[in-house]
Amino acid sequence: MVKKALLALSDGTVFEGYSFGAEGEVCGEVIFNTSLTGYQEILTDPSYRGQIVVMTYPHIGNYGTNHEDVESSRPWVEGFVVKEPCPCPSNFRSEASLDDYLKRYGIVGIAGIDTRALTRHIREEGAMEGVISTIDLDPESLVRKARQLPGLEGRDLVREVTCERPYKWTEGVWEPGRGYTVHCELNYRVVVYDFGVKFNILRNLTSAGCEVTVVPASTPAEEVLKMRPDGVMLSNGPGDPAAVTYAIENIRRLIGRVPIFGICLGHQLLALALGGRTYKLKFGHHGGNHPVMDLKTGKVEITVQNHGFAVDLDSLKGLAELTHINLNDRTVEGLSLKDHPLFSVQYHPEAGPGPHDSTYLFRRFVELMERCG
């Protein structure tokens, strides 16, 4: 039997659908993702901690799930919203349906709603708090709950997703017929700050010839320098960058002492460490089709993005050089310094899911370490 479910937003809007995945009640900021595929990678991206994800593509789950297409040890989304889930996946790599996968990890979902209408509503009104429930089916009750929820601003969600202790990473990128590879020639020691790191960032570093050590987000800069790294990676992650004050201070102490590459939240934290500011976007950038221009070359890349905050361009004047810009809304997509070996991008060069236009940035990081070595 189909079990009824409701999605209520803090502005009073309510959508009725049916239960998908685990039953229960969850809350979070409701955002949309425009990717056509890659739902398993999206589910397991730690950057979605605190958020309910709406997939804009209507048919989700057609190729099932497997143990390989994950970006962390488990799903991190608070809830999942789809128009039409596929009950009978068809793919030679499929091990379980999306519905079974969500049930296994206790992720509450809702299906059968008009996700196009919901997406348009978020675009017009902005991302807002919401509640999915299969338990409480009183719309007024759920709206009250949504209105009582805290927003993402001022919340340090990095503490909830970072690793507990340092560890080594040895797996390279996935190759057809071989799976995830192992690279023996590792020439550069890279320490990765885990603010919610995706596995594919680590895989790309390894495949680029880096010996990777991942450390917790609060690791002091002095401990990182004692590891004598050739470079430091600042990873992606969830929440408000301005709330992660300990990371900002550690990054500040690393600038000028070791080559640095920042991705997404790592990019924002680097900008804050340099003296810049960040702000919350109306509905964020989430998906695999965002055009970004490299201002040095004029080249346009189609990029993967997942962030709800952005760097204030005016705050960077005299502090850093703008290197990349978003062609949809002109927001900051990359920065660098002329007198220090560092650069960062707001988007995700590792893909997983999404296009591979930007994987060259891992080679650029290696070249930066070479020049400073």
QUIJORA-V254377 format. One record per residue. PHI is phi in radians with two decimals (* if undefined). PSI is psi in whole degrees, -180 to 180 (999 if undefined). BURIAL is 1 if it has 24 or more other ideal C-beta (glycine too) atoms within 12 Angstrom, else 0. Layout:
PHI_PSI_BURIAL + PHI_PSI_BURIAL
This chain:
*_144_0 + -1.41_128_0 + -1.74_132_0 + -1.18_147_1 + -2.50_153_1 + -2.21_146_1 + -2.07_117_1 + -2.01_135_1 + -1.80_158_1 + -1.18_-16_1 + -1.55_5_0 + 1.73_-7_0 + -1.30_136_1 + -2.28_135_1 + -2.03_136_1 + -1.86_132_1 + -2.58_-150_1 + -2.31_158_1 + -1.14_138_1 + -2.47_127_1 + 1.43_-144_1 + -1.30_154_1 + -1.61_157_1 + 2.49_-155_1 + -2.47_130_1 + -2.38_160_1 + -2.42_159_1 + 2.92_179_1 + -1.34_129_1 + -1.59_119_1 + -2.30_166_1 + -2.08_150_1 + -2.12_131_1 + -1.65_7_1 + -1.17_143_1 + -1.46_-31_0 + -2.34_-179_1 + 1.54_25_1 + -1.09_-32_1 + -1.22_-39_1 + -1.12_-38_1 + -1.14_-46_1 + -1.00_-36_1 + -1.72_9_1 + -1.40_117_1 + -1.07_-17_1 + -1.11_-18_1 + -1.58_9_1 + -0.99_131_1 + 1.54_5_1 + -2.24_147_1 + -1.73_123_1 + -1.76_128_1 + -1.81_124_1 + -1.55_124_1 + -1.35_-28_1 + -1.21_132_1 + -1.27_-31_1 + -1.91_110_0 + -2.14_135_1 + 1.86_6_1 + -1.20_-21_0 + -1.92_12_1 + 1.25_-157_1 + -2.38_160_1 + -2.62_177_0 + -1.44_-8_0 + -1.62_-36_1 + -1.51_58_1 + -2.17_153_1 + -1.97_3_1 + -2.88_-174_1 + -1.30_-16_0 + -2.87_168_0 + -1.19_147_1 + -2.08_-13_1 + -1.05_149_1 + -1.37_-36_1 + -2.76_167_1 + -2.38_134_1 + -2.19_126_1 + -2.39_159_1 + -1.38_-56_1 + -2.42_104_0 + -1.39_146_1 + -1.58_118_1 + -1.41_-17_0 + -2.24_80_0 + -1.14_152_1 + -2.38_102_0 + -2.89_142_0 + -1.16_-18_0 + -1.68_-5_0 + -1.19_136_0 + -2.05_-22_0 + -2.81_156_1 + -1.25_161_1 + -1.10_-39_1 + -1.04_-46_1 + -1.13_-38_1 + -1.10_-45_1 + -1.11_-42_1 + -1.07_-41_0 + -1.03_-38_0 + -1.79_7_1 + 1.24_30_0 + -1.60_119_1 + -1.41_133_1 + -2.30_167_1 + -2.39_137_1 + -2.24_169_1 + 1.46_9_1 + -1.75_166_1 + -1.42_91_0 + -1.20_-23_1 + -1.18_-44_0 + -1.13_-40_0 + -1.12_-43_1 + -1.09_-44_1 + -1.10_-37_0 + -1.12_-43_1 + -1.16_-40_1 + -1.09_-37_1 + -1.40_-41_0 + -1.76_-18_0 + 1.69_159_0 + -1.07_142_1 + -2.60_167_1 + -1.28_148_1 + -2.66_169_1 + -2.33_132_1 + -1.84_133_1 + -2.53_140_1 + -1.93_2_1 + -1.84_-56_0 + -1.66_110_1 + -1.89_23_1 + -1.64_109_0 + -0.97_-42_0 + -1.14_-39_0 + -1.11_-43_0 + -1.20_-38_1 + -1.10_-41_1 + -1.06_-42_0 + -1.09_-43_1 + -1.09_-38_1 + -1.25_-18_0 + -1.58_-5_0 + -1.33_144_1 + -1.32_147_0 + -1.38_-177_1 + -1.43_-22_1 + -1.12_130_0 + 1.48_0_0 + -1.76_129_1 + -1.61_97_1 + -1.59_-9_1 + -1.06_-39_1 + -1.01_-26_1 + -1.47_-18_1 + -2.04_-14_1 + -1.24_159_1 + -1.24_159_1 + -1.49_-27_0 + -2.61_160_0 + -1.10_151_0 + -2.66_160_0 + -1.61_149_0 + -2.18_132_1 + -2.21_-7_0 + -1.43_133_1 + -1.66_-171_1 + -1.24_160_1 + -1.35_137_1 + -2.26_140_0 + -0.99_132_0 + 1.43_-13_0 + -2.08_-23_0 + 1.32_-152_0 + -1.32_131_1 + -1.64_166_0 + -2.16_129_0 + -1.89_128_1 + -1.53_-29_0 + -1.63_95_0 + -1.99_109_0 + -1.77_-12_0 + -2.29_132_1 + -1.53_120_1 + -2.14_129_1 + -1.74_128_1 + -1.90_120_1 + -1.32_122_1 + -1.58_95_1 + -1.67_5_1 + 2.30_41_1 + -1.11_141_1 + -1.51_143_1 + -1.01_-34_1 + -1.23_-22_1 + -1.14_-46_1 + -1.14_-40_1 + -1.11_-43_1 + -1.17_-36_1 + -1.10_-46_1 + -1.08_-45_1 + -1.15_-22_1 + -1.49_2_1 + 1.67_26_1 + -1.85_137_1 + -1.52_112_1 + -1.79_128_1 + -2.11_125_1 + -1.75_134_1 + -2.20_153_1 + -1.04_156_1 + -1.07_-28_1 + -1.63_7_1 + -1.04_125_1 + -1.06_147_0 + -1.01_-35_1 + -1.11_-38_0 + -1.17_-38_0 + -1.11_-44_1 + -1.15_-31_0 + -1.13_-23_0 + -1.34_-6_1 + 0.91_55_0 + -1.32_152_1 + -1.40_-21_1 + -2.85_162_1 + -2.19_131_1 + -1.81_133_1 + -1.82_114_1 + -1.46_174_1 + -1.19_174_1 + 3.01_176_1 + -1.69_168_1 + 1.44_-167_1 + -1.50_118_1 + -1.07_-34_1 + -1.13_-19_1 + -1.43_-14_1 + -1.64_64_1 + -1.13_-35_0 + -1.15_-36_1 + -1.20_-41_1 + -1.04_-43_1 + -1.18_-40_0 + -1.15_-41_1 + -1.10_-41_1 + -1.01_-36_1 + -1.38_-13_0 + -1.64_-23_1 + -1.06_128_1 + 1.54_-8_0 + -1.88_-17_0 + -2.79_145_1 + -1.04_139_1 + -2.28_138_1 + -2.26_121_1 + -1.95_141_1 + -2.20_127_1 + 1.00_-109_1 + -1.03_-37_1 + -1.05_-36_1 + -1.11_-45_1 + -1.15_-43_1 + -1.11_-38_1 + -1.11_-43_1 + -1.08_-40_1 + -1.15_-39_1 + -1.15_-28_1 + -1.42_-9_1 + 1.92_5_0 + -1.43_-173_1 + -2.27_159_1 + -2.19_163_1 + -2.60_162_1 + -1.49_133_1 + -1.37_159_1 + -1.07_-50_0 + -2.40_9_1 + 1.29_176_1 + -2.08_114_1 + -2.47_112_1 + 2.67_-176_1 + -2.03_28_1 + -2.45_37_1 + -1.69_121_1 + -1.40_131_1 + -2.29_136_1 + -1.82_131_1 + -1.41_113_1 + -1.23_-19_0 + -1.39_-35_0 + -1.90_-19_0 + 1.40_0_0 + -1.28_141_0 + -1.85_128_0 + -1.92_142_1 + -1.60_120_1 + -2.09_161_1 + -1.65_133_1 + -2.40_149_1 + -2.77_86_1 + -2.72_148_1 + -1.92_-5_1 + -2.13_161_1 + -2.52_163_1 + -1.48_133_1 + -1.25_116_1 + -1.05_-45_1 + -1.08_-30_0 + -1.25_-14_0 + -1.57_-12_1 + -1.05_124_0 + 1.44_-5_0 + -1.92_-38_1 + -2.65_164_1 + -1.73_129_1 + -1.29_125_1 + -1.97_-28_1 + -2.41_147_1 + -2.41_145_1 + -1.36_127_1 + -1.42_-9_0 + -1.44_-47_1 + -2.29_8_0 + 1.15_22_0 + -1.37_162_1 + -1.21_129_1 + -2.10_-6_1 + -2.97_152_1 + -2.60_162_1 + -2.69_173_1 + -2.15_144_1 + -1.34_-33_0 + -1.83_5_0 + -2.40_146_1 + -1.41_85_1 + -2.71_153_1 + -2.77_162_1 + -2.69_158_1 + -2.35_147_1 + -1.37_-24_1 + -1.60_-177_1 + -1.94_100_1 + -1.23_-16_1 + -1.43_-6_1 + 1.00_-137_1 + 1.14_64_1 + -1.63_174_1 + 2.17_-180_1 + -1.22_161_1 + -1.85_22_0 + -1.01_-29_1 + -1.89_10_1 + -1.14_-17_1 + -1.05_-20_0 + -1.15_-27_1 + -1.20_-37_1 + -1.15_-38_0 + -1.08_-38_1 + -1.13_-42_1 + -1.10_-43_1 + -1.10_-35_0 + -1.14_-41_1 + -1.18_-36_1 + -1.05_-45_0 + -1.18_-29_0 + -1.63_-6_0 + -1.35_999_0
